[in-house]
């Protein structure tokens, strides 16, 4: 469908980065380019969406549970960063939806914890045995490395399933990730 302002894809939304997300591929970058320090990272990928720079950090998955353990980060530029109030649907929308096994997550299932870098909002699922999965979100104005020029906020979503506790699963986005440690 053609609109007065340009081409509009069927089923599209008003996301300011929607077209860029559809046409911009991730590329592998050195771990030293990651916005946060994640020594156990298997791979760091990045793409520039114009109004934001997005990274995907792949984490190990030592469980039998299917799906990728991943941290998704979006460095939002001034004027495009969302408000400070956490809204689950907005967070899921900007990161492409909830990963398995959290596809039915709701605001009522969320809890929060805080550290020296702010709040972490998360939910947990224990799919069996000692496996603990977390879906966690946080926003911060800082990172362990320099953010792209003009960035004002760093939004984070992480899916991490581990053998152990929720605290262990949250470790990759804890305060230690925002220190000046060496990349893995």
Secondary structure by P-SEA (a helix, b strand, c coil): cccccccccccccccccccccccbbbbbbcccccccccccccbbbbbbcccbbbbbbbbbbcccccccbbbbbbbccccccccccccaaaaaaaaccccccccccccccccccccccbbbbbccccccccbbbbbcccccccccccccccccbbbbbbbbbccccccccccccccccccccccc
